[in-house]
Amino acid sequence: MLKKLLIVAGVLGVAAVVFRKVRSANEERALWHEATTAPDLR
């Protein structure tokens, strides 16, 4: 039982790290897009 609990906790930990990295990469890409896009001066 304890072994299964540790495996589940490990999988959830890895999933959380992957989720944070993906979210961080998306935010970084959005910032670069905003910084490098010409402003709309209409």
N, C-alpha and C positions, 0 to 999 in steps of 0.2 A: 504494500500500500504506500509506504513512504517513498519507494523508488518511483512509482507512478506519479506521485505528487511532485517530486523533484524534476521529473521529465517535463511535466506540464508547466511548472514554474520556469524551467529553462527555455521552453518554446515560447512562452509568453514574454520572457525577457528579451529574447532575440527579436521577436516580432515588434516589441516596443522600440528597440534600437533602430531597426530597419525603418519603421514608420517615422521616427524623428529625422533620420537621414534624408528620406524622401521628401518630407515636408520642408526641411531646410534647403534642399536643392531647389525645390519649386519656388520658395521665397527668394532665393538668390537669383534665379532665372528671371523672376518677375521684376526684381530691382534693376537688373542689367537691362532688361527690355525698356523699362521706364527711363533709365538714364541715357540710353542710346537712341531713343526714338525722338525724332524732331518734334518740337512742340507745335500744337495746333494754334496758330495765331490768327484765327478768323475773327 
